[in-house]
Amino acid sequence: MLSDILIRPIVTEKSAAQLLGDNDYAFEVGLDANKIQIKKAIESYFGVKVDNVRTLVVRGKVKRHGRHYGKRRNWKKAYVTLSEGHSLNIYDV
């Protein structure tokens, strides 16, 4: 299902600064999603042509609340490069 693969676009100053090209975008994706599923989901949802997908798993931080420790969940990030001539308007508010 598409909602299990694409969770949300990551629209932060840090993600925009890390991505060098104009056709690069960052998304939070499901932990079980692979690069092929991510590519097909973005192409079908946004109607664009995807050139490259890079993924990484962001490990959850250990946090403390009083004397108790807990751990945030792990999540997966995908950097998507679109083909020339394609763009997304996720940064417009």
Sequence and secondary structure as in RCSB ss.txt:
>XXXX:A:sequence
MLSDILIRPIVTEKSAAQLLGDNDYAFEVGLDANKIQIKKAIESYFGVKVDNVRTLVVRGKVKRHGRHYGKRRNW
KKAYVTLSEGHSLNIYDV
>XXXX:A:secstr
 HHHHEEEE   HHHHHH  STTEEEEEE TT  HHHHHHHHHHHH   EEEEEEEEE   EEEETTEEEE   E
EEEEEEE TT     S  
